[in-house]
């Protein structure tokens, strides 16, 4: 090579490298926060009792989706579904009992299909997990500090926390005398003020903050991660999953004697198929009126505590001036019944068990900040949405079953293309939620049909109603269609 040509190349080299850097940095960072067992009880979703100032602040800076539904109202299957962008019948994870968090294990046909984290890793991102993203036993897995059923392909680095949970400072009180199993009961611990730094979500937030600090300052800690790589940081908070734990100062915000329990009309359960009654208090939990109030108060206290940890992450992004190039997503793996129909916990096909809070804050989408979208959304939409926002839509795996919410993030008034949101649950239950109706079909043939326009609390099952037989026929067909599509 001629000497002057060589010199020209040497002089150009920094510019070439600079261009490469700009390309990577052009991609937005993604902070993905998922809470556990959180129903849509946030202030920004209209709850006037539960205090969530930090999530309300995020809602003001993003779009909140008021009709977002999980695909399975229990941890493992829901998380595998949303991380793979596929319905549970496709991931073949249809229950927690397999103790598997990875769809790569439940369905070997998906061996080459990357999760959101795996996809982003292959496309220039560095991917981190902090605590529970795939299934992890709460409280057992957290007490053991174990990774649970993880999907190693999703992450460059994964961090578990080890926290005391049932052995937390304070007194562990069982609130559901018939249901003792720590994980599916109701129990609370009021932690003495100042001792909540022992808690899983506090530790997770601290670890996530340390990662953000490192990325902000060039991330020189590892020779395997380039300082210019955009990040996908997935942070899993375990509250308000039971046991319900929060410091005393937060419990004092929710005096149990002033706690309201949902109104349940006389004979509410009379028109329900047997399969839909599984989570009913008298048979499963045996809680007294006081214990129900204590459980709701403790649940809200746990939510407020988790909200504080979200606030610590948002404050860190602001302090490090990272908000301008970081997408923030907040959601939950599924909803939760807090006494609607005197049903408790998850697994049911009622609205509060299937509906999740979903807030997405996208830098640059100023016009939609603080707005709500009523579009029918499924958690499997997260994968195509993030891929789209990262400018990688053309490379997205063809088998993804959700759709990108980019149009709704830019214009919250737009509908999605789907007619119904589809969820499945135990007892071979299936549910479709359309604009107006919800239709449920259980494995033993039991059915429910609710008119959300006239009966948003799902008190009146219309399956026997003569005027609704035509609608019922349509929904039976729609559900069958969704069932077939979901495993394709
Ligand atoms: Ca869960």
Boltz pocket constraint, residues with backbone or C-beta under 6 A from the ligand:
constraints:
  - pocket:
      binder: B
      contacts: [[A, 35], [A, 36], [A, 37], [A, 74], [A, 75], [A, 241], [A, 333], [A, 334]]
      max_distance: 6.0
